[in-house]
Amino acid sequence: MKGELILINLVKGSNKLGLSLAGNKDRTKMSVFVCGMHPKGMAAKDGRIKIGDELLEVNGVVVYGRCHLNASAMIKSLSGTSYKILLLR
């Protein structure tokens, strides 16, 4: 993988993470990218996650190689308020 690995810890408060996810433009590749952020969500308030970052892992759950719909469902099913997010930029 080419790019910079970024590890971010976020704590979810009353607002959700606020990430919008999308798959790869190349339909033969399974990957998950940040395509938007809700301005009141924790990710936008933190400011370190950027649109276009590839999501690799959340709380030890690997989403690399998954479709964005599966990744979104997996993230929503995680319990707790702390998120450890690994990204590729």
N, C-alpha and C positions, 0 to 999 in steps of 0.2 A: 504494500500500500504506500502510495506517495502522499505526503502531506504531513501536517502537524497533528499529533495526538493531543487532545485536551481533555482533562478530567475535571469535572465540575461537581461540587456538592451543593444541592439546593434543599431548602427546608420549605415544605408546602405549608402555607398559613391558611387563611380563610379563602384565598384565591387558589385556583388550580395552577398547574404548571403553565398552561396557556400556549402549548405548542401545537402547530398544525404540521402534519407530516405528509409527505408525498413519496411516491416510488420513483425509480429511475426512468428517465426519458426513453432509454433503451430497454424495451420490454423483455429482452433476453437476460437482463441482469436484475437480480433481486437486491435491492438496497433501499434504505430509508433516509430521507433527507428532511431537514427542517425547511418548510416552505412559507411559514408565517408564524407570527407570535401575537397573542392578545396583549395589548398595551398594559392591562392591569394584572396579567399573569406573572407568576414568580420568575419565569425565564426572562421576560422582557425587563422586569424591574432589576434583576441581577445584572443584565447587560453583557454577559460573556458569551452566550450562545448567539450565533449569527445565522441568518437565512442562508441556506446552501451548505451548512454543516451536515456531514453524514453521521447518523446515529449508529453507534456500534454496540453499545451495552448500557443497560439501566439496572442498577442494583444487582449486578452479577448475571442478569438475564441477557443473553446474547441476542441482539436483533439484527446483526449483520447477516445478510443472506436471506432475510425474510421480506415478505411484502409489507408495505406500510400499513395495511389494514390489520394484519396479524400483530405487527409491532404495537400499534395503537391499543389494541385489545389487551395485549400483554401488559403494557404500561398501566392501563386503567385498572387492571386486576391486582396490581401490587398494593400491599397494605403498608401502612406507616406514613410518616410525614417527611421522611428524609430520602432524597434521591441522589444517587451517585451515578453520574452520566458520563460516559466515554464517547467522545466525538472525534471525527477526523475532519480537519479543515484543509 
